[in-house]
Amino acid sequence: MVREGVMAKDDYLPLFETKSGKGLVSFRLFAASTFAAVCVIFVYRISHMPSSNKERWAWIGLFLSELWFAFYNVISVVLRWNPAYRNTFKHRLSLRYEKVLPGIDIFVCTADPTVEPPIMVINTVLSVMSYDYPPEKLSVYLSDDGGSDLTFYAMLEASRFANQWLPFCRKFKIVPRSPEAYFRTTPEPHDNNTIMAQKWTSIKILIDGRHAKAVDSEGQPLPSLVYLAREKRPQYHHNFKAGAMNALLRVSSRISNAPIILNVDCDMYSNDSESVRDALCFLLDEEKGREIAFVQFPQVFDNLTKNDVYSSSLRILSKVDLHGFDRYGGPCYIGSGCFHKRESLCGKKYNDKACQEALMSNKLDIIKNEEDAQVLEGICKVLASCSYEENTQWGKEMGLKYGCPVEDILTGLSIHYRGWKSVYFNPERPGFLGVAPVTLLQSLVQFKRWSEGDFEVFLTHCPFLYGHNKISLGLQFSYCMYLLWAPTSLASLYYVTVPSLCLLRGISLFPQVLNPWVIPFVYVFFGNFAYSLVEFIHLGGTCTEWLNDTRMWVYRRTTSFLFGFCDNIIKLLGFSKSAFAITAKVVDEDVSERYEKELMEFGATSPLFTILATLALLNAFVLVGGIKRLLILEDPNINLGQNPFNMQIILCGLLVFINLPLYQAFFLRKDKGRMPSSVTNRSIAFALAACLAALQY
């Protein structure tokens, strides 16, 4: 007999479909030809090794850098070999499961009201409370690690405003359902610590969705709304966002215990009221849903400039790379906009038989409905106390992982190691919209944290070692595309400095322009540029946006990734511990104006800017010397095409072109976003010192 709401196997129609990407033949042909050209380059490097010691070491360094780039390119090709694109059938979901839809617990985390304003937080909360989903099956939990009275009272007002807002959303079917976004876009050791936990941990059930009186102005049920401010004490590490998420896991298991959990950052509001149904199409699919642990939506931002000056959209990553991840059983968990099965997040290994029953189970509903809200609050204060996790598996085998700046990546990887799979869903209408960094420093610091954490994951949980016989080889390679961001900085830094310094010194590292050996270099270098430009435009970008994206990857590789790599080395030596930096969501008005005008923001003294400025000035100085060397030949019988330094001059010229915003910030701009004079002077000194050292070497 077929259970009510579920189709017989013979009548099975999937709740989602998977398609391969377009243009795969052209991509694979280009990848194969690039690989062949790289092999020819290696033959050239080995067969033309200089005899002079000075030249040989520079040559070997460049060869090693090219070996690394080739290895990294192989990883990239594996990742993008056969991307998977998903479509959902929500009408089928409604036909089968409308009466038995599972409960959804929604976690929203905030930490500091000064950088994450309460008004932004409550807009996110209201947007997820307004999902097109049975409200009695929704529970929203806010973790406020800042313990801010302002945030609490904002939540209290939001709970009252929800009485009017939710009926308004239903009546007019509005999107998006964040009030701010809508009105902006619309024209005009538990027993011993119980007492202490109750004193310092604040938890309040603002809307008790279990209660018959929890209704809106039209008499419809309201979702539950719970506020939590964790207890913190110096002798216990609170573990940042991962600790907040784990506290919410325990608290929600006692209040609502929904089998599905959505977590969103406080700045990522819901942009589609049906995204929860999209996720359930994957999680409830009778054939493939059992093995899916989480459904990851992309991070999309609503404050990007026309040409995305800081390349925050990560267009290629979100529209190509993560789809490639998906083909191998990924993608990775990226920390926000993700629907999880509670059991997978709590450390359970994949079990084909038990998964679907757990998803539809509502056994604890009877218990929780019998408990008074005040009694529940008291119990939950103990669950959220700072000492609760002592001598337990929380942060190790249960919940989000601790001790890493990218707890989301590590947690997702561990879930995959336990046999689960995940799905990446990138609908035409973004499921969530957030706030991108509006200054260069914010963007670089964010990538520094990501690259540092990713490389730490590689060193401690390497997919090639720990993932052997647990995840596919393709997924191992896919993870390493991001876990190896940090060491890529070394090869990148070498390539933007040593060829330039060798040009100044008179050491040739590339073939002459008229030499046939130059063909593979030109093909790999300019072919990749051309392919990426065509791909970028095909995915909806502009030429200027592509240039900004290229510039930002150069900046990230030579600063953020470099610092991420160095921090890992320092950490391995035992001199530092992981920290968590919150990206500010509020900025000064003049900074916002420059951002809207797409003027890069350099108005801060930072080691990151010192490196960028030094590299830019170094290549500018060398380019002047290189052009002089090009025009004033030592041998009048040699024409320009036979000049052995042409390729290095071209490389140097491209780097100067990419750094034009930096030169403007040095010498032309007068606003507060210009490069500080102290950074400029220091960088000039460093660049000149490097040039003099090259000449004297």
KOLDODREN-170673 format. One record per residue (C-alpha): y, z, x. Coordinates in steps of 0.05 Angstrom, whole numbers, plus 5000, padded with zeros to 4 digits. Layout:
BEGIN
YZX;...
END
This chain:
BEGIN
500050005000;506949815026;511950385031;518050304986;523649925021;519149625075;515948935072;508648785083;506948505151;505347815122;512247785090;515748035152;522647755166;526148035228;532548415222;535348055283;534347425323;534847275397;537446615426;538146365497;544946175525;547645475530;548845095594;543045415631;540744755662;547544635695;547845355719;540845335749;542244665783;548744945812;545145585834;539645185868;544544725904;548645335926;542345665954;540745025993;547845006021;547445736041;540945596078;544545036117;550145526134;544946006163;542045446204;549045296231;550346036247;543846096286;544145426322;551545476342;551646196367;557246256419;555446436490;561646866502;560847596485;567547656449;566147066405;558847246394;560147926363;565247646314;560247096298;554547576286;558848016241;560747416199;553447196196;551347886172;556847876119;554347196095;547247456093;549648016048;553547536003;547247095998;542947695978;548047925927;548547215900;540947205890;541547845849;547147525808;542946905795;536947315773;541447705726;544347075694;538146645696;536546685621;541547105581;539647345512;544547305453;543247705389;544847605316;543448105260;541448025187;544848605152;543048355082;535648435100;537049145125;540249315058;534549015018;529249425055;532550075075;538750205033;535550794997;532551095059;537750965113;537351485169;542851985184;547851835239;551052355284;557452105317;559852435381;567152375403;569152695469;576152885494;578153315553;585653345563;590953285508;596253065558;592652425578;588652335514;593752475458;590952825396;593852275351;589451775387;583352235381;584052335306;585051585295;578351475329;575152035287;577851755221;575551055240;568251275249;568551715187;570351095147;564050695164;561050265108;555250745104;553051305057;558051855076;553052415063;548952125120;554652125170;556552725213;562352685263;562753175321;568853245366;567953575434;574653825460;573654055532;581054195536;580454735482;587254505457;590254835395;594154195384;587753785382;584454285335;590254275285;590553525290;583153515270;584554005214;589953535187;585252945196;580053285153;585153345098;587752645106;580552385101;580652575027;585552005015;583951535073;576551425059;577551224986;583350765007;578750425058;573250325006;577850074951;581449544992;575749415043;580749455100;579349315173;580349625223;579550325194;583550685247;590050865210;594450725270;591050055284;591149855211;598549995200;600249695267;596649045251;598549015178;605248675164;610349185149;540556655567;542056665500;541457355465;545257725519;550757215518;551557155443;557757595438;561157275497;559556575471;562456745403;568756995436;570156405481;566655825447;570355535388;566455145335;568854995265;565554595210;571854285181;568153885128;561254115108;558053475082;552053885056;556454235005;557453944935;564954084939;565753645001;568453044964;574552594970;579952464918;575252004879;569552494878;565452134931;561852534986;565452625052;562152585120;561253245157;566553385209;565453895264;570154125319;567354415384;571054715444;565854925496;565955595531;567655525605;567056025661;568155935736;561056125755;558055585710;559354845722;561254505656;558853815680;564653435650;563052925595;555552975606;555853715592;559953605530;555053085504;549153545516;552654115479;553853645421;546453445422;544354165414;549654345362;548453725320;540853845322;542154505285;547254235235;545253525216;539753305265;540752565251;535652125286;541151635307;547051835351;553251425364;557851635421;564851365430;570451545477;576451855443;580451215454;575150735428;576250695353;571650325306;574049615293;568449415245;566049855189;559249515189;557649595263;553050175246;548949705202;548749195259;545749735304;540649935252;538249215247;535549305318;533250025313;529649945245;526449275258;519149355240;516448955298;521149075357;525349675335;520350195358;521450055432;529050025428;532350665453;539650465445;544249905423;550249795469;556649475443;561649195494;567949555513;573749135486;581049325491;586849195443;592549295493;591048715541;596648255561;596247515548;593247365617;589948045627;593848225690;588948755713;582648385691;580648975647;576748545597;571448385650;570347735612;564447485653;561048165654;561548265579;560147545557;554847345608;552247885654;550448405602;546947875561;542847725624;541248465628;538848435556;533547905572;529948385619;529748985572;536749245587;542649305583;545249925619;548550485580;556050435592;558251095562;561650895497;560250465435;552850615440;547850785385;542051205411;535551455382;536052205389;528952275415;530251785473;536652145492;533152815492;528052595544;522152345503;517851795532;516651175492;510851245443;509650645398;506251035342;510951625335;517751275342;518750985273;516451615237;521352035276;526951545259;525851615185;524252355185;528852845149;524653475156;530353925179;534953745121;531854285077;532854825129;539954625145;541954595072;539855305061;544155585117;551255805105;556655455146;558956105179;551856275199;551055585229;557555655267;554956305298;548355995319;551755375347;556555795389;550456045427;547855335435;554455115465;555455715510;556155575584;550055985603;545355665553;542955125601;541255615658;533955515679;532854955629;531554215635;538354025604;541753525650;535253385687;529753175638;533653265573;540252975551;545252635596;544052705671;548453155713;551153105783;553552375783;560352065769;556951545725;552551985683;551851425631;548750925680;543951445708;541951675638;540750955614;536650805676;532451435665;531251225593;528750545617;524250895668;521051265609;518750615578;524350475529;528349835521;535449725499;539549175466;546448895480;550248665418;556848295426;559048075356;564747595343;568848175315;568848735366;565449355342;570149805380;577049735411;579950185465;585650265513;585449915581;589050185643;596249955646;597550075719;594149795781;592750485809;589250705745;584850085746;583050165820;581550905813;577050765753;573050245793;572850715852;569351235809;564650725780;562650425847;561851105878;557251335822;553450685819;551850715894;549851435888;544951235833;542250695880;541151195936;537951735893;534451335838;533650645870;530750155817;526449815869;523050475887;523250915825;522950335777;516650025807;511449915751;516350245702;521449695690;521048945702;523148645769;528648265733;531548925707;531149225776;535348655804;540048695744;541649425756;542849295830;548248785813;552649395797;549349935838;551049545901;558449455887;560349965940;556849666002;559448975983;566149246006;564049216079;562448476078;568648326037;573148726083;570248366144;571447686113;578747816097;580448106165;576147856223;576947106212;584547206210;584647636273;580147136308;584946586288;590446976322;586047066383;583946336385;576646446367;573745916320;568646156269;567745536226;566344796238;571944286245;574143946180;571343276204;564743586227;558943476177;557044206185;563344386145;560444086081;556044686061;561845166074;566544756031;561344675976;559645415973;566745655977;570445165933;564345015889;563945745868;571345765854;570845135811;564745365774;567646045758;574145725734;570445255687;566145825662;572146275652;575845755610;569445595571;569046335552;576146325524;580246515585;586246175617;587445915687;592446475700;587546995673;582146705720;586946775779;588447495758;581047635753;579747335823;585547745852;583048385821;576048295847;578848205917;583048835908;577049235881;572349015936;577149195992;579649855964;575950165905;568949965929;570750156001;572850855980;566750915935;562350745994;565851236041;565551795990;558051695985;557251746060;561552376061;557452656005;550952516042;553752906100;554953486053;562553506054;564153365981;561453395910;562052945850;568452975810;570652655745;577452325738;580352195669;584151545661;590851685629;591951375561;599551495558;604851205605;612351185612;616150685571;618650295631;611550235657;609349955590;615049445592;612949195660;605749165637;607648735577;611448275625;605148245669;608648545729;603648905772;605149645781;605649875853;610350465846;605951005875;604051245944;596551175950;591651016006;589050465961;595850125963;596450236038;590049836049;592149276001;599049236034;596249236104;591348676089;596648256054;601648326112;596248216164;594347546133;601647346124;603047476198;596847106219;598346516173;604946406209;601446406276;595945956248;600745436223;604245446290;597445346324;596044766275;602544406288;603044536363;596444296390;594644456462;591243776470;595443196442;589242766437;586243216382;588543046311;589243556255;582343406228;579243606294;582844266298;577444806302;581745306264;582944926199;577945306157;580645976181;587745756165;585545536095;582046206084;588146576108;592646156064;588446296002;588847046016;596346996023;596646615957;592447145922;597147685949;603647375924;604847965875;604548435935;609748045974;614348065913;613248815909;615048885983;621348475987;623848195920;622948705864;628149235851;624849605792;620850245797;614349855800;615949585869;611949805930;614650475957;618450366022;614050886057;607750486040;611149836061;613450106128;606750426143;603049786125;607649356169;606249816227;598649786215;598649026207;602848916271;598349396309;592249016287;595448356308;597448636376;590448916387;587348246371;591947896421;590448406475;582848436463;
END
